[in-house]
């Protein structure tokens, strides 16, 4: 017997940064669970291509740091689909340069992409989710927010800000039935991380520090997003769910 608590039938979701990596995997998993998904990215052609592969998908090309464009896109999604139920803040930026090499302007760009964009999209979602009693706001953070690698100061701190935002937001949207949660992945084998996947030193770290002794695949994070977006997670709010195979559970 099918458990309908995990179904996303008749739900509409906006997933930012959904043309590649974890975002694309979430868009695919949501679609397979019955949702209609708005595909987002800065490259209009990529957005169109991915949307063409997913049943009922909506094209929502915009830069998450452009707040006017984001507001217009959210309103366009509602106009096309008739509703909005789920917002996933996945798009972000990373700068792997050393701390001393990242000047305040560079840091500000990372902050805009990772934290301020999530803040603004949350504000839009809070006022536009059609049925707030079942609304879902999901942030994609990183294990680096709790266990930053050497040289990841800028990225880690902006992701930590996102996690704090979700905990605060839980108090604001919770009374109306909407939940705000965070997925914090560990090492995920995305296109962006391919060079690290192939690096022998990183492989040695993964095998020694992660109990599963392997990288995660994007769909393993996406399945967690389906859970948080579904009715099965109706009583989960303000939570940071680690998806790292136990990496942050050990010293």
C-alpha positions in Angstrom: 0.0 0.0 0.0 1.4 3.4 -1.0 2.1 5.9 1.8 0.6 9.2 0.5 2.3 11.1 3.3 5.4 11.3 1.0 3.5 12.3 -2.1 3.9 15.8 -3.5 0.9 15.5 -5.8 -0.6 18.9 -6.8 2.2 20.8 -5.1 4.2 23.5 -6.8 7.8 24.0 -5.9 10.5 26.6 -6.9 14.0 25.2 -6.6 16.8 27.7 -7.1 20.0 26.6 -8.8 18.2 23.6 -10.3 20.1 23.2 -13.6 22.9 21.2 -12.1 24.0 19.2 -9.1 21.9 18.9 -6.0 19.3 21.4 -7.3 18.7 19.4 -10.4 18.4 16.2 -8.4 15.8 17.8 -6.1 13.8 19.1 -9.1 13.8 15.6 -10.6 12.9 13.9 -7.3 10.1 16.4 -6.7 8.7 15.8 -10.2 8.9 12.0 -9.7 6.9 12.5 -6.4 4.1 14.4 -8.3 5.1 18.1 -7.9 5.2 20.7 -10.6 8.6 22.3 -10.4 9.9 25.8 -11.4 13.4 25.4 -12.7 15.8 28.2 -11.9 19.3 29.3 -13.0 21.0 32.3 -14.5 21.5 30.6 -17.9 18.1 30.8 -19.7 19.1 28.1 -22.2 20.0 25.7 -19.5 16.8 26.4 -17.6 14.8 25.8 -20.8 16.6 22.5 -21.5 16.1 21.1 -18.0 12.5 22.2 -17.9 11.9 20.4 -21.2 13.0 17.2 -19.6 10.6 17.3 -16.6 6.9 16.9 -16.9 5.0 20.1 -16.2 8.1 22.1 -15.3 8.1 25.9 -15.4 11.0 28.0 -16.6 12.1 30.5 -14.0 15.4 32.0 -15.1 16.8 34.7 -12.8 19.8 35.5 -10.6 18.9 35.0 -6.9 20.9 38.1 -6.0 18.6 40.2 -8.1 15.8 40.7 -5.7 13.4 42.4 -8.1 13.9 39.6 -10.6 13.3 37.0 -7.9 10.0 38.7 -6.9 8.9 38.9 -10.5 9.8 35.2 -11.1 7.9 34.0 -8.0 4.8 35.9 -9.1 5.2 34.5 -12.6 5.4 31.0 -11.2 2.2 31.5 -9.2 0.5 33.0 -12.3 1.4 30.0 -14.5 0.8 27.3 -11.9 -2.0 28.9 -9.9 -0.2 28.3 -6.6 3.1 28.0 -4.7 3.7 25.5 -1.9 7.5 24.8 -1.6 10.5 27.0 -2.0 14.0 25.4 -2.0 16.9 27.8 -1.6 19.7 25.9 -3.2 21.6 28.3 -5.4 24.8 29.7 -4.0 28.4 30.6 -4.5 31.7 29.3 -3.3 35.2 30.7 -3.3 37.9 28.3 -2.3 40.7 30.9 -2.1 42.4 31.4 1.2 40.9 33.7 3.9 43.6 36.4 3.3 42.8 36.5 -0.4 39.1 37.1 -0.1 38.6 40.8 0.3 35.3 42.3 1.8 33.8 42.8 -1.7 34.4 39.2 -2.5 32.9 38.1 0.8 29.9 40.3 0.2 29.2 38.6 -3.1 29.3 35.2 -1.4 27.0 36.5 1.4 24.6 37.9 -1.2 24.4 34.5 -3.0 24.3 32.2 0.0 22.5 34.1 2.7 20.8 37.3 1.6 19.2 35.6 -1.4 17.7 33.0 1.0 16.5 35.8 3.3 14.7 37.5 0.5 13.2 34.4 -1.0 12.0 33.4 2.5 10.2 36.8 2.8 8.6 36.2 -0.6 7.6 32.7 0.2 6.1 33.7 3.6 3.7 36.1 1.8 3.0 34.1 -1.3 2.8 30.4 -0.4 -0.8 29.7 -1.4 -1.7 27.2 1.4 0.5 28.2 4.3 -0.9 25.4 6.5 1.2 23.1 4.3 3.9 25.4 3.2 7.6 24.4 3.0 10.8 26.5 3.0 14.0 24.4 2.6 17.5 25.7 2.7 20.5 23.7 1.3 23.4 24.4 3.5 26.7 22.5 4.0 28.4 20.5 6.6 31.1 23.2 6.3 28.8 25.4 8.4 29.6 23.3 11.4 32.9 21.7 10.4 34.6 24.2 8.0 37.6 22.9 6.1 40.8 25.0 6.2 40.4 28.0 3.9 36.6 27.8 3.7 35.9 30.7 6.1 33.8 32.8 3.7 31.6 29.9 2.4 31.2 28.2 5.8 30.2 31.4 7.6 27.6 32.4 5.1 26.1 28.9 5.3 26.1 29.1 9.1 24.1 32.3 8.7 21.6 30.4 6.5 21.1 27.8 9.2 20.5 30.5 11.9 18.0 32.1 9.5 16.0 28.9 9.3 15.8 28.5 13.1 14.6 32.0 13.4 12.2 31.7 10.6 10.6 28.6 12.1 9.1 30.7 14.9 7.7 33.2 12.3 6.1 30.8 9.9 5.4 27.9 12.2 2.1 29.2 13.7 0.5 29.3 10.2 1.6 25.7 9.5 4.6 26.4 7.2 7.9 24.8 8.1 11.5 26.1 7.6 14.2 23.5 7.6 17.8 23.0 6.4 19.5 20.1 4.6 23.3 20.1 5.4 25.1 17.8 3.0 28.6 16.6 3.4 30.8 15.5 0.4 28.5 15.3 -2.6 29.8 14.1 -6.0 28.4 17.0 -8.2 29.8 18.3 -11.4 31.2 21.3 -9.4 33.2 18.9 -7.1 34.4 16.5 -9.9 38.1 17.6 -9.5 37.9 16.9 -5.8 36.2 13.5 -6.4 39.3 12.6 -8.6 41.8 13.9 -6.1 43.7 11.2 -4.3 44.2 13.3 -1.2 40.5 14.1 -0.9 39.7 10.4 -1.5 41.9 9.5 1.4 40.2 12.1 3.6 36.7 10.7 2.6 37.7 7.2 3.4 39.3 8.0 6.7 36.7 10.6 8.0 33.4 9.4 6.6 31.9 6.2 8.1 30.4 5.3 4.7 33.8 5.8 3.1 32.4 7.4 0.0 30.9 10.5 -1.5 27.2 11.1 -1.6 25.3 11.1 -4.8 23.0 14.1 -5.5 19.9 12.0 -5.4 20.7 11.0 -1.8 20.3 14.6 -0.8 17.3 15.1 -3.0 15.4 12.2 -1.3 15.7 14.1 2.0 14.3 17.2 0.4 11.3 15.2 -0.7 10.7 14.1 2.9 11.0 17.7 4.2 8.6 18.9 1.5 6.0 16.3 2.2 3.3 15.8 4.7 5.5 13.2 6.4 7.6 16.1 7.8 4.7 18.2 9.0 6.0 18.3 12.5 9.7 19.0 11.6 10.5 22.7 11.9 13.6 24.7 12.5 15.7 21.6 12.0 19.2 21.2 10.4 19.2 17.7 8.9 22.8 16.5 8.4 23.2 14.3 5.3 26.9 13.4 5.6 27.0 9.7 6.4 28.1 10.5 10.0 31.1 12.7 9.1 30.2 15.4 11.6 29.2 12.9 14.3 32.9 12.0 14.8 35.8 14.1 15.8 
